[in-house]
Amino acid sequence: MTGDLVIRGADLVRAAAEDAVAGRGAGTISARFHNGLAWAVVRAVRLLRDRTGLETVALSGGVFQNVLLLERVVSGLEDSGFRVLTHSHVPPNDGGVALGQAVVAAARDRSARDAAAS
């Protein structure tokens, strides 16, 4: 893969500030911000698909606890032909990371006990 892929969050923040100065309501500012961020994520993933050929996307991390953003990104990606994976039983933030770490630790412990018993 050549070239960096950068999403400039400052542009979204600047647009929100300009909307506030222009007297737009909080609901409008929020919707425009979320729509802009979702569009940027979908566009970035489409560019990555062009570079890699990958068709499956996993959305994880605390940012995807934001249901509005998650729904818009999932919709945009699915409309673009992606298979989208999201969390359903484990939270996408630190709780999920902690569970994953516990699973790895348990597997290592079990492996070490099995090796010692052999």
Contact map, one row per residue, 1 for C-alpha under 8 A:
1110000000000000000000000000000000000000000000000011000000000000000000000000000000000000000000000000000000000000000000
1111000000000000000000000000000000000000000000000000000000000000000000000000000000000000000000000000000000000000000000
1111100000000000000000000000000000000000000000000000000000000000000000000000000000000000000000000000000000000000000000
0111110000000000000000000000000000000000000000000000000000000000000000000000000000000000000000000000000000000000000000
0011111000000000000000000000000000000000000100000000000000000000000000000000000000000000000000000000000000000000000000
0001111100000000000000000000000000000000000000000000000000000000000000000000000000000000000000000000000000000000000000
0000111110000000000000000000000000000001100100000000000000000000000000000000000000000000000000000000000000000000000000
0000011111110000000000000000000000000000000000000000000000000000000000000000000000000000000000000000000000000000000000
0000001111111000000000000000000000000000000000000000000000000000000000000000000000000000000000000000000000000000000000
0000000111111100000000000000000000000000000000000000000000000000000000000000000000000000000000000000000000000000000000
0000000111111110000000000000000000000000000000000000000000000000000000000000000000000000000000000000000000000000000000
0000000111111111000000000000000010011000000000000000000000000000000000000000000000000000000000000000000000000000000000
0000000011111111100000000000000010000000000000000000000000000000000000000000000000000000000000000000000000000000000000
0000000001111111110000000000000000000000000000000000000000000000000000000000000000000000000000000000000000000000000000
0000000000111111111000000000000010000000000000000000000000000000000000000000000000000000000000000000000000000000000000
0000000000011111111100000000110110000000000000000000000000000000000000000000000000000000000000000000000000000000000000
0000000000001111111110000000000000000000000000000000000000000000000000000000000000000000000000000000000000000000000000
0000000000000111111111000000000000000000000000000000000000000000000000000000000000000000000000000000000000000000000000
0000000000000011111111110000100000000000000000000000000000000000000000000000000000000000000000000000000000000000000000
0000000000000001111111111100100000000000000000000000000000000000000000000000000000000000000000000000000000000000000000
0000000000000000111111110000000000000000000000000000000000000000000000000000000000000000000000000000000000000000000000
0000000000000000011111110000000000000000000000000000000000000000000000000000000000000000000000000000000000000000000000
0000000000000000001111111000000000000000000000000000000000000000000000000000000000000000000000000000000000000000000000
0000000000000000001111111101100000000000000000000000000000000000000000000000000000000000000000000000000000000000000000
0000000000000000000100111111100000000000000000000000000000000000000000000000000000000000000000000000000000000000000000
0000000000000000000100011111110000000000000000000000000000000000000000000000000000000000000000000000000000000000000000
0000000000000000000000001111111000000000000000000000000000000000000000000000000000000000000000000000000000000000000000
0000000000000000000000011111111100000000000000000000000000000000000000000000000000000000000000000000000000000000000000
0000000000000001001100011111111110000000000000000000000000000000000000000000000000000000000000000000000000000000000000
0000000000000001000000000111111111000000000000000000000000000000000000000000000000000000000000000000000000000000000000
0000000000000000000000000011111111100000000000000000000000000000000000000000000000000000000000000000000000000000000000
0000000000000001000000000001111111110000000000000000000000000000000000000000000000000000000000000000000000000000000000
0000000000011011000000000000111111111000000000000000000000000000000000000000000000000000000000000000000000000000000000
0000000000000000000000000000011111111100000000000000000000000000000110000000000000000000000000000000000000000000000000
0000000000000000000000000000001111111110000000000000000000000000000010010000000000000000000000000000000000000000000000
0000000000010000000000000000000111111111000000000000000000000000000000000000000000000000000000000000000000000000000000
0000000000010000000000000000000011111111100000000000000000000000000010000000000000000000000000000000000000000000000000
0000000000000000000000000000000001111111110000000000000000000000000010011001000000000000000000000000000000000000000000
0000000000000000000000000000000000111111111000000000000000000000000000001001000000000000000000000000000000000000000000
0000001000000000000000000000000000011111111100000000000000000000000000000000000000000000000000000000000000000000000000
0000001000000000000000000000000000001111111110000000000000000000000000001000000000000000000000000000000000000000000000
0000000000000000000000000000000000000111111111000000000000000000000000001001100000000000000000000000000000000000000000
0000000000000000000000000000000000000011111111100000000000000000000000000000000000000000000000000000000000000000000000
0000101000000000000000000000000000000001111111110000000000000000000000000000000000000000000000000000000000000000000000
0000000000000000000000000000000000000000111111111000000000000000000000000000000000000000000000000000000000000000000000
0000000000000000000000000000000000000000011111111100000000000000000000000000000100000000000000000000000000000000000000
0000000000000000000000000000000000000000001111111110000000000000000000000000000000000000000000000000000000000000000000
0000000000000000000000000000000000000000000111111111110000000000000000000000000000000000000000000000000000000000000000
0000000000000000000000000000000000000000000011111111111000000000000000000000000000000000000000000000000000000000000000
0000000000000000000000000000000000000000000001111111100000000000000000000000000000000000000000000000000000000000000000
1000000000000000000000000000000000000000000000111111100000000000000000000000000000000000000000000000000000000000000000
1000000000000000000000000000000000000000000000011111110000000000000000000000000000000000000000000000000000000000000000
0000000000000000000000000000000000000000000000011111111000000000000000000000000000000000000000000000000000000000000000
0000000000000000000000000000000000000000000000011001111110000000000000000000000000000000000000000000000000000000000000
0000000000000000000000000000000000000000000000001000111110000000000000000000000011100000000000000000000000000000000000
0000000000000000000000000000000000000000000000000000011111000000000000000000000001111000000000000000000000000000000000
0000000000000000000000000000000000000000000000000000011111100000000000000000000001111000000000000000000000000000000000
0000000000000000000000000000000000000000000000000000000111110000000000000000000000011100000000000000000000000000000000
0000000000000000000000000000000000000000000000000000000011111001000000000000000000011110000000000000000000000000000000
0000000000000000000000000000000000000000000000000000000001111111000000000000000000000110000110000000000000000000000000
0000000000000000000000000000000000000000000000000000000000111111100000000000000000000000000111000000000000000000000000
0000000000000000000000000000000000000000000000000000000000011111110000000000000000000000000111000000000000000000000000
0000000000000000000000000000000000000000000000000000000000011111110000000000000000000000000000000000000000000000000000
0000000000000000000000000000000000000000000000000000000000111111111011000000000000000000000100000000000000000000000000
0000000000000000000000000000000000000000000000000000000000001111111001000000000000000000001110000000000000000000000000
0000000000000000000000000000000000000000000000000000000000000111111111000000000000000000000000000000000000000000000000
0000000000000000000000000000000000000000000000000000000000000001111111100000000000000000000000000000000000000000000000
0000000000000000000000000000000001000000000000000000000000000000011111110000000000000000000000000000000000000000000000
0000000000000000000000000000000001101100000000000000000000000001011111111000000000000000000000000000000000000000000000
0000000000000000000000000000000000000000000000000000000000000001111111111100000000000000000000000000000000000000000000
0000000000000000000000000000000000000000000000000000000000000000001111111110000000000000000000000000000000000000000000
0000000000000000000000000000000000100100000000000000000000000000000111111111000000000000000000000000000000000000000000
0000000000000000000000000000000000000110110000000000000000000000000011111111100000000000000000000000000000000000000000
0000000000000000000000000000000000000000000000000000000000000000000001111111110000010000000000000000000000000000000000
0000000000000000000000000000000000000000000000000000000000000000000000111111111000000000000000000000000000000000000000
0000000000000000000000000000000000000110010000000000000000000000000000011111111100000000000000000000000000000000000000
0000000000000000000000000000000000000000010000000000000000000000000000001111111111110000000000000000000000000000000000
0000000000000000000000000000000000000000000000000000000000000000000000000111111111110000000000000000000000000000000000
0000000000000000000000000000000000000000000000000000000000000000000000000011111111000000000000000000000000000000000000
0000000000000000000000000000000000000000000001000000000000000000000000000001111111000000000000000000000000000000000000
0000000000000000000000000000000000000000000000000000001000000000000000000000111111100000000000000000000000000000000000
0000000000000000000000000000000000000000000000000000001110000000000000000000111111110000000000000000000000000000000000
0000000000000000000000000000000000000000000000000000001110000000000000000000110011111000000000000000000000000000000000
0000000000000000000000000000000000000000000000000000000111100000000000000100110001111100000000000000000000000000000000
0000000000000000000000000000000000000000000000000000000111100000000000000000000000111110000000000000000000000000000000
0000000000000000000000000000000000000000000000000000000001110000000000000000000000011111000000000000000000000000000000
0000000000000000000000000000000000000000000000000000000000110000000000000000000000001111111100000000000000000000000000
0000000000000000000000000000000000000000000000000000000000000000000000000000000000000111111000000000000000000000000000
0000000000000000000000000000000000000000000000000000000000000000000000000000000000000011111000000000000000000000000000
0000000000000000000000000000000000000000000000000000000000000000000000000000000000000011111100110000000000000000000000
0000000000000000000000000000000000000000000000000000000000000000100000000000000000000011111111110000000000000000000000
0000000000000000000000000000000000000000000000000000000000011101100000000000000000000010011111111000000000000000000000
0000000000000000000000000000000000000000000000000000000000011100100000000000000000000000001111111000000000000000000000
0000000000000000000000000000000000000000000000000000000000001100000000000000000000000000001111111100000000000000000000
0000000000000000000000000000000000000000000000000000000000000000000000000000000000000000011111111110000000000000000000
0000000000000000000000000000000000000000000000000000000000000000000000000000000000000000011111111111000000000000000000
0000000000000000000000000000000000000000000000000000000000000000000000000000000000000000000111111111100000000000000000
0000000000000000000000000000000000000000000000000000000000000000000000000000000000000000000001111111110000000000000000
0000000000000000000000000000000000000000000000000000000000000000000000000000000000000000000000111111111000000000000000
0000000000000000000000000000000000000000000000000000000000000000000000000000000000000000000000011111111100000000000000
0000000000000000000000000000000000000000000000000000000000000000000000000000000000000000000000001111111110000000000000
0000000000000000000000000000000000000000000000000000000000000000000000000000000000000000000000000111111111000000000000
0000000000000000000000000000000000000000000000000000000000000000000000000000000000000000000000000011111111100000000000
0000000000000000000000000000000000000000000000000000000000000000000000000000000000000000000000000001111111110000000000
0000000000000000000000000000000000000000000000000000000000000000000000000000000000000000000000000000111111111000000000
0000000000000000000000000000000000000000000000000000000000000000000000000000000000000000000000000000011111111100000000
0000000000000000000000000000000000000000000000000000000000000000000000000000000000000000000000000000001111111110000000
0000000000000000000000000000000000000000000000000000000000000000000000000000000000000000000000000000000111111111000000
0000000000000000000000000000000000000000000000000000000000000000000000000000000000000000000000000000000011111111100000
0000000000000000000000000000000000000000000000000000000000000000000000000000000000000000000000000000000001111111110000
0000000000000000000000000000000000000000000000000000000000000000000000000000000000000000000000000000000000111111111000
0000000000000000000000000000000000000000000000000000000000000000000000000000000000000000000000000000000000011111111100
0000000000000000000000000000000000000000000000000000000000000000000000000000000000000000000000000000000000001111111110
0000000000000000000000000000000000000000000000000000000000000000000000000000000000000000000000000000000000000111111111
0000000000000000000000000000000000000000000000000000000000000000000000000000000000000000000000000000000000000011111111
0000000000000000000000000000000000000000000000000000000000000000000000000000000000000000000000000000000000000001111111
0000000000000000000000000000000000000000000000000000000000000000000000000000000000000000000000000000000000000000111111
0000000000000000000000000000000000000000000000000000000000000000000000000000000000000000000000000000000000000000011111
